[in-house]
Amino acid sequence: MCMSILDRGVIAEQQLNTYGIITPDCSKTNGRNMSTWTWSNKRKVKVFGAPLESLQCHTDHGDVPRFLVGACTMLLEHTDEEGLFRITDSITRQKALRVQLDAGKEECLSTANPHIVAGLVKQFFRELPEPILPTELHDAFLKAQELTSEADRTAATLLLSCKLPDRNTSVLRYLFYFLHSVSKRSAENKMDSNNLSVVLTPNLLPPGEGTENMETNLKLQRAVIQCFIENAQDFGVLPQCLLEKVPVMLGGETSDPLPQDREENTLGQRAERAKKNLARFATWIHRTFGCAS
């Protein structure tokens, strides 16, 4: 069954309403920065501080930037490194590596210090012109964490991931799948999903303006990121129980299939492509480290 990204968002929104969570339309978030992103900027900046739409993507991972794939691939060989993403290294060496990456020299990642590379991954997300998790959804993310049961909190948080623009979904699904792999080596690296959420939340879900309830909000924001790390395989994916109700929720009959979208940019085709990419990623992890993904 194929459906458009709009349908996916509508279905998630209807279910979120049952939790008392109202969400705005984020389908136009992608590309809104490109109008002010000049060609001179594109020539100067290759990785950091650029909109996702301007970055070169990896051929095997759809909309995922080449830098992120290269960095995560390198870091997968160092998932036993204690304090990965927490420990910082030389700021001078980090700046030097950043200059090389912005000059298009991605091969330098393979020999870099893993703590420096992890630091640059955080910096990459922190310096995006717009947060990778759209600002319009931040209040909804926090409200989802206030639901009574853990099952409802998890379900609502994952439903909110279905409201993201396609490109953001692809990038974050790849990132969280990678972070899930890092967390599974927490016995060695001391970085379980909770510790990873502590150091990554400011870069992925930055605090809003003002200081009111800052401490409480930060705790809720960390819970969002921890949920995504622990449930990476379900990020941006509608649960099966909702897919079975799709015709009714979209105003059709249960016996009638949805119209088939002939364009390549359909949820079904994108999900299948993402599934294949994640399968290759998982196979590589298993072959390299001898552990399940």
C-alpha positions as CSV (number, residue, x, y, z in Angstrom):
1,M,0.0,0.0,0.0
2,C,1.4,3.4,-1.0
3,M,0.4,6.8,0.4
4,S,1.8,10.3,0.1
5,I,3.8,12.0,2.8
6,L,0.7,14.2,3.4
7,D,-1.4,11.1,4.1
8,R,1.1,9.9,6.6
9,G,1.1,13.2,8.4
10,V,-2.7,13.3,8.4
11,I,-3.0,9.8,9.9
12,A,-0.4,10.6,12.6
13,E,-2.2,13.8,13.4
14,Q,-5.6,12.1,13.8
15,Q,-4.1,9.6,16.2
16,L,-2.2,12.3,18.1
17,N,-5.5,14.2,18.6
18,T,-6.7,11.2,20.7
19,Y,-3.8,12.0,23.1
20,G,-4.8,15.7,23.2
21,I,-1.8,16.7,21.1
22,I,-2.4,19.3,18.4
23,T,0.3,19.6,15.7
24,P,1.1,22.1,13.0
25,D,1.9,21.4,9.4
26,C,5.6,20.8,9.0
27,S,5.6,19.5,5.4
28,K,7.0,22.8,4.1
29,T,9.8,23.1,6.5
30,N,12.3,21.6,4.0
31,G,13.7,24.2,1.6
32,R,12.5,27.3,3.4
33,N,16.1,28.4,4.0
34,M,17.2,28.0,0.4
35,S,15.8,31.3,-0.7
36,T,18.5,33.1,1.4
37,W,21.2,30.5,0.7
38,T,23.2,32.1,-2.1
39,W,25.4,30.3,-4.6
40,S,28.4,32.0,-3.1
41,N,27.6,30.4,0.2
42,K,27.3,27.0,-1.5
43,R,30.8,27.4,-2.9
44,K,32.2,28.4,0.5
45,V,30.5,26.0,2.8
46,K,30.4,22.2,2.1
47,V,29.3,20.8,5.4
48,F,28.7,23.0,8.4
49,G,26.1,25.7,8.7
50,A,24.4,24.8,5.4
51,P,20.8,23.8,4.9
52,L,20.3,20.0,4.4
53,E,19.0,20.7,0.9
54,S,22.4,22.1,-0.2
55,L,24.5,19.2,1.0
56,Q,25.8,16.4,-1.1
57,C,24.0,13.1,-0.2
58,H,25.4,9.6,0.0
59,T,24.5,7.5,-3.1
60,D,23.5,4.5,-0.9
61,H,21.5,6.4,1.7
62,G,19.1,8.6,-0.1
63,D,18.8,12.1,1.5
64,V,21.5,11.5,4.1
65,P,24.5,13.8,3.8
66,R,27.8,12.3,2.8
67,F,29.5,13.7,5.8
68,L,27.1,12.1,8.2
69,V,27.5,8.7,6.6
70,G,31.3,9.0,6.5
71,A,31.4,10.1,10.1
72,C,29.0,7.4,11.4
73,T,30.8,4.7,9.4
74,M,34.1,5.7,10.9
75,L,32.7,5.8,14.4
76,L,31.1,2.4,14.1
77,E,34.7,1.1,14.3
78,H,35.1,2.8,17.6
79,T,31.9,2.1,19.5
80,D,33.9,0.6,22.3
81,E,35.5,4.0,22.9
82,E,34.6,5.2,26.4
83,G,32.7,8.5,26.5
84,L,32.0,8.6,22.8
85,F,30.1,11.9,22.1
86,R,30.7,13.0,25.7
87,I,34.5,13.4,25.9
88,T,35.9,16.3,23.9
89,D,39.3,16.4,22.3
90,S,41.6,19.2,21.2
91,I,39.6,22.2,19.9
92,T,42.5,23.1,17.7
93,R,42.5,19.7,16.0
94,Q,38.7,19.8,15.7
95,K,38.8,23.1,13.9
96,A,41.5,21.8,11.6
97,L,39.4,18.8,10.7
98,R,36.4,20.9,10.1
99,V,38.4,23.1,7.6
100,Q,39.4,20.0,5.7
101,L,35.8,18.7,5.6
102,D,34.5,22.1,4.4
103,A,37.1,21.9,1.7
104,G,35.6,18.6,0.5
105,K,38.4,16.3,1.9
106,E,36.1,13.7,3.5
107,E,38.8,11.0,3.3
108,C,40.4,12.7,6.4
109,L,37.7,11.1,8.5
110,S,39.2,7.7,8.3
111,T,42.3,8.6,10.3
112,A,40.8,11.2,12.7
113,N,40.4,10.8,16.4
114,P,36.9,9.4,17.1
115,H,36.1,11.9,19.8
116,I,36.9,14.7,17.4
117,V,34.6,13.2,14.7
118,A,31.8,12.7,17.3
119,G,32.2,16.3,18.3
120,L,31.9,17.4,14.7
121,V,28.7,15.3,14.3
122,K,27.2,17.3,17.2
123,Q,28.5,20.5,15.7
124,F,27.0,19.6,12.3
125,F,23.4,19.4,13.8
126,R,23.9,22.3,16.1
127,E,24.8,24.6,13.2
128,L,22.0,23.7,10.9
129,P,20.1,26.9,10.0
130,E,16.9,25.3,11.3
131,P,16.7,22.5,14.0
132,I,16.6,19.0,12.4
133,L,13.5,18.5,14.7
134,P,11.3,21.4,13.5
135,T,10.6,24.1,16.0
136,E,6.9,23.9,15.2
137,L,6.8,20.5,16.8
138,H,8.8,21.2,20.0
139,D,5.7,21.9,22.2
140,A,4.0,18.8,21.0
141,F,7.2,16.7,21.8
142,L,7.1,18.0,25.3
143,K,3.4,17.4,25.7
144,A,3.9,13.8,24.6
145,Q,6.3,13.2,27.5
146,E,3.6,14.3,30.0
147,L,1.3,11.5,29.1
148,T,0.5,9.1,32.0
149,S,1.8,5.7,30.7
150,E,5.2,4.9,29.2
151,A,3.4,3.1,26.3
152,D,1.4,6.2,25.4
153,R,4.5,8.5,25.7
154,T,6.4,6.2,23.3
155,A,3.5,5.9,20.9
156,A,2.8,9.6,20.8
157,T,6.5,10.5,20.4
158,L,7.0,8.1,17.5
159,L,3.8,9.4,15.9
160,L,5.2,12.9,16.0
161,S,8.2,11.6,14.0
162,C,5.8,10.8,11.2
163,K,5.1,14.6,10.9
164,L,8.6,15.5,9.8
165,P,9.5,16.5,6.3
166,D,10.9,13.6,4.3
167,R,14.5,14.7,4.3
168,N,14.6,15.3,8.0
169,T,13.1,11.8,8.5
170,S,15.7,10.1,6.4
171,V,18.6,11.9,8.2
172,L,17.3,11.3,11.7
173,R,16.4,7.7,11.0
174,Y,20.0,7.1,9.9
175,L,21.4,8.9,12.9
176,F,19.2,7.2,15.5
177,Y,19.8,3.8,14.1
178,F,23.5,4.5,14.4
179,L,23.1,5.8,18.0
180,H,21.1,2.7,18.9
181,S,24.2,0.7,17.8
182,V,26.4,2.8,20.0
183,S,24.1,2.4,23.0
184,K,24.3,-1.4,22.6
185,R,28.0,-1.2,23.4
186,S,27.4,0.8,26.6
187,A,29.1,-1.9,28.7
188,E,32.4,-0.7,27.1
189,N,31.7,2.9,26.1
190,K,29.5,3.9,29.1
191,M,27.1,5.6,26.7
192,D,23.7,4.1,27.0
193,S,20.6,5.7,25.5
194,N,20.2,8.0,28.5
195,N,23.7,9.3,28.4
196,L,23.6,9.8,24.7
197,S,20.4,11.8,25.0
198,V,22.1,14.1,27.6
199,V,24.9,15.1,25.3
200,L,22.9,15.1,22.0
201,T,19.6,16.8,23.0
202,P,21.0,20.4,22.8
203,N,22.1,19.8,19.2
204,L,18.9,18.0,18.0
205,L,16.2,19.6,20.1
206,P,17.6,22.9,21.4
207,P,15.8,24.7,24.2
208,G,13.4,27.5,23.3
209,E,13.8,31.2,24.3
210,G,13.3,32.2,27.9
211,T,14.2,30.4,31.1
212,E,10.7,29.5,32.4
213,N,10.6,25.8,33.3
214,M,13.9,25.3,31.6
215,E,15.0,22.5,33.9
216,T,11.8,20.6,33.5
217,N,11.7,21.1,29.7
218,L,15.3,19.9,29.3
219,K,14.4,16.7,31.1
220,L,11.4,16.2,28.8
221,Q,13.5,17.0,25.7
222,R,16.1,14.4,26.7
223,A,13.2,11.9,27.0
224,V,12.3,12.6,23.4
225,I,15.8,11.9,22.1
226,Q,16.1,8.8,24.3
227,C,12.9,7.4,23.0
228,F,14.1,7.9,19.4
229,I,17.4,6.2,20.1
230,E,15.7,3.2,21.8
231,N,13.1,2.9,19.0
232,A,15.2,3.8,16.0
233,Q,13.6,1.1,13.8
234,D,10.2,2.7,14.2
235,F,11.2,6.3,13.6
236,G,9.0,7.9,11.0
237,V,7.0,4.7,10.5
238,L,3.3,4.5,11.1
239,P,2.4,1.5,13.3
240,Q,0.8,-1.5,11.6
241,C,-2.4,-1.1,13.6
242,L,-2.9,2.4,12.0
243,L,-1.9,1.2,8.5
244,E,-4.7,-1.3,8.6
245,K,-7.2,1.5,9.3
246,V,-5.8,3.9,6.6
247,P,-8.8,3.7,4.2
248,V,-11.3,4.6,7.0
249,M,-9.1,7.3,8.5
250,L,-8.7,8.9,5.1
251,G,-12.5,8.8,4.4
252,G,-12.5,5.7,2.2
253,E,-14.0,2.2,2.5
254,T,-12.1,-0.6,4.1
255,S,-12.5,-2.7,1.0
256,D,-11.2,0.0,-1.4
257,P,-7.4,0.5,-1.8
258,L,-5.9,3.9,-1.7
259,P,-5.1,5.5,-5.1
260,Q,-1.6,4.5,-6.2
261,D,0.8,7.4,-6.4
262,R,2.8,7.0,-9.6
263,E,5.5,9.4,-8.6
264,E,8.7,7.9,-7.1
265,N,8.3,10.3,-4.1
266,T,5.8,8.1,-2.3
267,L,5.9,6.9,1.3
268,G,5.8,3.3,0.3
269,Q,8.8,3.5,-2.1
270,R,10.8,5.7,0.3
271,A,10.1,3.4,3.2
272,E,11.2,0.4,1.1
273,R,14.4,2.2,0.1
274,A,15.1,3.2,3.7
275,K,14.4,-0.4,4.8
276,K,17.0,-1.7,2.3
277,N,19.5,0.9,3.3
278,L,19.1,0.1,7.0
279,A,19.4,-3.6,6.2
280,R,22.7,-3.0,4.5
281,F,23.8,-0.9,7.5
282,A,22.8,-3.7,9.9
283,T,24.6,-6.3,7.8
284,W,27.7,-4.3,7.8
285,I,27.6,-3.9,11.6
286,H,27.0,-7.6,12.1
287,R,29.8,-8.6,9.7
288,T,32.3,-6.1,11.3
289,F,31.5,-6.5,15.0
290,G,29.8,-9.9,15.1
291,C,26.7,-8.4,16.9
292,A,23.1,-7.9,16.0
293,S,21.9,-4.5,15.0
